[in-house]
Amino acid sequence: MGTQYRSAVFFHNEEQKRLAGEYKTRLDASGAFPRRIVTEITPFSVFYKAEDYHQNYYKQNGGQPYCRVVIRPKMEKFTKVFKSKLKASN
């Protein structure tokens, strides 16, 4: 909850903006999620790499309560819904 945790798609050109908007609309219409998707679609301006301790956080901290209760169910649902589109992990 809260805008500081909202997902975002950062586009570099109008084609990326158009495609992101189309996918967001289609996903909303699919009913895959109980509420409207609030992912922002916004122009790319600058990228700041997170500190090292934030890199691969879920992979390194999967046993933490937040990861188990909040992230894991979302990852499981995502994997189930989009399994055919995911690359095989090594």
Residue pairs with C-beta under 8 A, 6 or more apart in sequence:
6 38
6 39
6 40
7 38
7 39
7 40
8 39
8 40
8 41
8 42
9 16
9 20
9 24
9 39
9 40
9 41
9 42
10 42
10 43
10 44
10 45
11 17
11 20
11 41
11 42
11 43
11 44
12 44
17 41
17 43
20 41
21 41
24 37
24 39
24 41
27 33
27 37
28 36
28 37
32 81
57 67
58 67
58 71
58 75
61 67
62 68
62 72
79 86
